[in-house]
Amino acid sequence: MSSNKTNLLLAYYGDDFTGSSDALDFLSRAGVKTVLFITPPSTEQLEKYKGIQAIGIAGMTRSMGPGDMENELSEAFSALKVAGAPQVHYKVCSTFDSSPKIGNIGKAMEVGAAVFDTDYISLLVAAPALGRYCTFGNLYARMGIGSQGAIHRLDRHPSMSKHPTTPADESDLRLHLAKQTKLKVGLVDILELGDDKIQNALKRELDKASQVVLFDALYPDQLTNIGKTIDLAGKSKIHFSVGSSGVEMALGAYWKSKGKLLNEVNWADPGKAKPMLVLSGSCSPVTSGQIQYALQHGFREVALDPVKLIGQGEGIGQYQKEVVDKLKEGKHVILHTALGTDDPRLAETKNLLSNQGVAQEDISSKTADFFGRALGRIARNVAEEVPFKRLIIAGGDTSSKVARALGIEAVEMIAPLLPGAPLCKAFAQDSSIDGMEVNFKGGQVGAEDYFVKVMEGSFER
């Protein structure tokens, strides 16, 4: 990717597709014209999208080991560096999903530090609009983004503390990162976010030789000053930041306060979709509840059986036919791989892959790869038989695999549905998915009526 002629404000790499569309959402809401690509775009690709102010790459590093992450990110970060944006962001989940062996955020920081000549790395994980709060370095999360669920310290969160791949066992992000990197992490705490205080606190941390500076945040109005601080760091050289879509919220809020962006973005009403297809590779209890709610309100389900797909090597044709038949009846269909963390299919999949010689540390990524490709192939084939308007893809670990199997090149936001999960238009040349409305939903996103609301296109905006 050579340096493009557009006036880019920001470029980012997301560690999975749902997280990448989260950043797309908040940039677009702020009035920043953004296109999210599957792979680093070529000059020819960029020229197809006029007036771009930000670009994203929807990656897959959340399910990778450190070695694969280093290879992937060295190439991707180098491409983003050439793009010429003053701000480059490594976008991670707002629940900081990572471990030393899987999705190592510390490794991403080390690669970013090597590629970008930045004075320090900004770390902002709090995202109040998503129910994510950071105080004195500790992360708290509401149960269900876009819901009114209870707020829990991360290591006591009912869902994240039991995550099947990266269970949260430490809420202090500095201690969490200490297991992943030797980079020194400083803190600008919740009491230091005022105009003068934030600059003094930053200077203090840099004087202490902190290579990464974590910013607390509890309220949305605290993000503007953080955004100003991050923006200032990119005035003379590229600034590299790591964190949730709080980074986009903070920069967007500051840019708006300076009159750099449009004050209002008008979105067309997406209206009701019929029929609609949901692909779920999520094992989150939140997603499980949403599936159960949808089934009680007229949706139909098709459950993928890992024994048939992996163990017996049967094709996907039978599942494709089931989905087509139900869609032809005018029913909304949910094709899923699990219903919560207790679904026996999870253990069956793990055992099957283990028996095939897959190492324990690789089972998670192999599972995401297998089911992601299966879900994508089924949906792409179904779309060739039955035209449907809207597609939901649920699950952070499988989303990038699904998007690639669907043949998607890029997506652009066309309407806000829920903070962090926009409705997008898919650009997928030579694919039955081209032009379709797609929505990527992380496992923790939404209240129990989420799928019904997306089908109706009735979220308050």
N, C-alpha and C positions, 0 to 999 in steps of 0.2 A: 504494500500500500504506500504509494508516494504521497507527499504532502498535498492536500487538496486545497481548492481555491475558496472554500467556504470559510466563514468566520466562526470557527468552532469555539465554544465556551468551555466544553467539557467532553472528555471521552472516558468511557468506563468499561471494565470487564466484570461480568457477573459470574459468580461461581456456580450458578445453575439458572435455568430459564425463568422459573417463577420469580426468583430474586431479581433477575435482570429486567423483567417486565414491571416489577415494583419500582425500580429506579426510573424506567420509562414513564410510568404513571406520574410520579411527582415532578419530573422535569416538564412533561407535557402540560400538567395542570398549572405550572408556573408560567407557561407561555414560551417554553424553550422547545423549538421544533426538533424532535428527536426521532431517529430511526434505530431500531435494534436489529443487529445482524447476527447470523449464526456463527460466521467465521469472519476474521478481519477482512473488511471490504476492499476491493480493488478500486483504482481510480475510476474505472468504467462503471462500476456499481454505484459509487458515490454520485456520479454525474446524473444518474437516473432520478435521484431524490433532491429536488431543488430546495434551496433555502435552509439546509440543515444547520442547526446550531449545536447539536450534540449527537454523538454516536455511541452505541453500546455494542458489546460483543457478548452474546449469551453462551457462556462456557459451561464446563462440566467438572471443574476442579473440586467441587464440594465432595465428590465421591472418589477422588483420586488419592493415591499415595504420594508422599513427598517427591520421589524421583520423577514420576509422571507430571506432577504439578510444576516442577522446575522446568522441564522441557516445554510444557505447554505455555507457561507464563513468560518464559524468556522470549519466545517468539511473539506472543500476543502483546506484551508490554512494549517490545521494540517497535511493533507496528503502530501502536497507539502513540508512542513517542514521536514517530515520523509524522503522524497526523497533524501535530502542531498545536493541539489544545493546551492552554496554560494549566488546566486541572485534569489530572488522571486519577480515577477512583477504582480501587478494587472492591467491588460490591459483594458483601457477605450477608447471610441471613441475620435478621435482627435478633435472633436467639443465639447467634454466634456459634452455630453448629460446626464443630471441629474437634480434632484430637491430634496427637502427635503422628498417628498413622493414617488418618483419613481426613481430607479437607484441611490440612494444616495451615492455619492462617498465618502463623509465624513464618512458615516457609514462603508464603506469598509476600510477606513484608520483606524478607531477605532478598528475594528476587527483584522486587520493586526498588529496594535501596540500591541494588547493583546496577539497574537499568537507568534509573532517574537520578540526576544530580540534585537531590532535594536536601534542604538543610535538616529537615526532620519529617517524620511521617505523622500526619494527623489521623487520629483514631476516634471515630464518632459512631457509636452503636445505638444510642438512644434514638427513638423515633416515637414521640408522644402520640402522633396521629394513629400509630399502629398499636398503641398500648405497650410500648417498650420504654423503660425508664432506667437511667443510670445515676446512682447517687454514691459518692465516695468510692467510685470504682466498681460498685456492685450492680449487676444487671437484674432488673425485674421485668416480668412479662405478664400481660393479661392473658387469660385463657381464651383463645380465639380472637384473631384480629377482626375488627369490625363487629365485635359483640360487646356485651357488658359483663363478660366473665370476670371472675375474681383475679386479683393481681398477686402473683407469687414471686418470691425470690427464685432465681433460675434453677438453683440446685434443689428446690422443693416444688418445682412446677410439675403438676400431675402428668403432663405430656412430655415435656422436654427432659425431665429427669429419667424418663423411661424410653427415650429415643433408642430404637433398635441398633443404630449405627454409632451415633455420637451422644450417648447419654450425658446430660449436664450434671457434673458432680462438683462444680466450683462456680460460684456466682461472681467472685472478684476477678475481673477480666485480666488484671495484672498477673495474678497467680495462675490463671488459666493459660495465658500466653507464655509464662515462664517454663511450662512443660513443652513448649513448641519451638522456642527461639531463645537465643542469648541476647537479643536486642534489649536494651534498657528501656523500660516503659515508665514514663512519668504521668502525672495526673493534674489536670485543671479541674478542681472539684466544684460541686454545686454552689458553693458560696463565693466562687471567684469568677462568675460569668458576666459581671458588670463591665462597662466600657473600659475603665482604667485597670480594674482588677484582672481582667482576662489577659491583657497584655503583660502585666507585671508577673502573673502566675506563669505564663508561657516562658517569659525570659528566665524566671527562676528555674524552670525545668530544663531549659536548654543550657543554662549555666551549670547544671548538675550533670550535663552530658547525656541527657535523655535522648534516645534516637527515635522514640515513638512517644507521642503525647496524646493521652486519652482525655477526651472532654466529656464531663458529666452533662446531663440535661434531664429536666423533669417536666418543663412546660414548653409549649410551642414557641412562645415569644422569646425564649432564651436562645433559640436557634439562630436568630438574625446576627447576634454578636459573634457566635461561633462561625457562621458563614463569612462574616467580614474578616475574621482572623485567617480562615482558610484561603479566602480570595487574595488577601494581602500577600500571603506566602507564595502565590503564583504570579506576582507582578514582574519579577525579574528572571524567573526560571520556572520550569514545569514543577508543580507541586503534586506530590503523590499522597493520596489519602486512602484509608481503609475503613470500612464500616458499612452500616446499613444504609437504606435510602434516606436516613437522617442527613447524610452528606448532601444529597440533592435538595432536601427540604431546606437545609441551612443556607446553601448557596442561592437557591431560588428565592428565599425570603430576603436575603441581602440584596441580590440583584434587583428585585422588585422595589425595595426601599430606595434604591438609587436611580430608579426610572429606566433601568437597562432592559426591562422586559415589558410586554404588554400587560395591562392591568387586568384584562378579562379575556378568557378564552370561551367561545361559544361552541357547545357540542350539540350535534344533532341527536334527537331522541332515538335510541336504537330500536325501540318497539319490541313486540313479542316475537319469539322464535318458535316455529313449529314445522317439523319436529327438531329436536336438539339431541346431540350425542355428547356424553360425558365419558372421558377416559380417565380412570383413577388408578394411579400407581402408588397412592399414599396409604400408609398404615396408621396415620394419626387418628386418635380418638375423635378429634374434631371432624375430620372428613367422614369417618364412620357414622357419626351422628347425622351428618348432612345427607349421606346416602339413605339412611333409614327414614329420615324425614321425607325425602323425595319419593321413596317407594310408597310411603303412606299417602302421598298426594299425586298418584297417577303415573309415576315413572315406572319403567320396567328395568330389570337387571339381567346382566349376563356375567357370570362369574368365571374367570379364567382358572383353569385347573393346572397347577404346575406339574402334577404327576403325568398328565397327558401330554403337556407341551415339552417338558424337559425329560422326564423319565421314560416315556413311551415314544417320544419323538413324533407325535401326531401333528398334523398341519393345523393351520389356523382357519381353514375353510369352514369348519363347523361353527366356529364362533362368528365368523363373518356372516354366515347365513342366518344365524339367530338374530343378529343385530339388524340385518336388512329386513327380515320378516317383521320385526317389531316396529321399525321405522315406517315401513309401508302401511302398517296399521294406523299410523299417525301418532305413535307413542314416543315419548322421550325415553332414551335408553342410557343406562349407566353400565359401562363395561369396567369391571374392577378386578384387582389382584389381591385385595385384602380388605377386611372389615375390622380395623383396629389392631392393636399390638398383640391381642390374644388369638387372632385368626390362625387356625392350625396350618393354613397354607404357608405361613412364614417359616415354620419349623420344617415343613415338608420340603420347601424350596432349599433351605439351608442344608438339609440332609442329602438331597439329591445332588447338589453341586459338590458337597464334600465327598460323596461317594464317587464322583467323577474326577476327583483329584484336585479340585480347586482349593487353594490355601485359605485358611480361615480369614486372614486379613483381606482377601480379595473377593470374598463371597458377596459383600454388600454391593460393590461396583458391578460384579457379574450379574447379580440379580437385577439391578437397575438397567443394565445394558440389555439383558434378555427381555424383560417385560416391556421396557421402553420401545424396543424395536418391534415386539409383537403387537403392542397397542397401536403404534403408528401404522404398521402395515395393514392391520385390520381396518382402521379408520380410513386410510387412503383408498383401499379397495372398496369399502362400503360407499364412499363418496362417488365412486364411478358408477355405482348401481342406483343409488338413491340420493337425489339432491337434498341436502339439509343446510340450514342457514347458519347455525351457530355450533361451535365446538368448544367444550371445556376440557382442559387438561389439568388434572389435580395431582400434585406430588412433586416436590422439588428435585428429588434424586433421579426420577425417571423423565422429567419434563424435557430436558435437553435431548435425550435419546429419542423421545417421541417426535419432537420438532424436526429432527434430522430425518427420521423415517418418513415423515410427511412431505419431505422435500421443500420445507420452508427456507427461503433465503433471508427474509427480513420481515419484521412486523412494525406497524405504526399505530399508535393509539387513535381510536376513533370516538371513544366515549368513556367517561369514568363510570365505574360501577361501584366499587368499594375501594377505599384507600389501599394502594399497593397491588391491586388486581384489575387493571383496566381491560376494556373490550378493545381488541385490536383487529386490524385488517392484515391478513397474511399475504405476503408476496411469495409465490411458489410457482415459478415458471415450469411448464410441462408437468404440473401436478394437479390432481383433482381438487386440491385444497386451495388453489390460487384464488384470491379474492374473498375467501371465507372469513367470517367473523370468528375470532378465536380468543379465548380467555384462559390465562395460565394462573392457577391457584395453588399457593403453597399449602402445606398440610395444616397449618395453624390458622388459616385465613377463613373468616366468615362465621356467621351465626348458623343455627341449624337449618334455616330456610334458604341457604345460599343458592343451591342449584335451582330452586323454584324462582328465586328473585332474578337470577341471571336469565333464565328462560323468559320471564316476563319483561325483562329490561326495565325494571321498576325501582331501582335503587334511587334514593334521594341524592341529589347532587347540588 
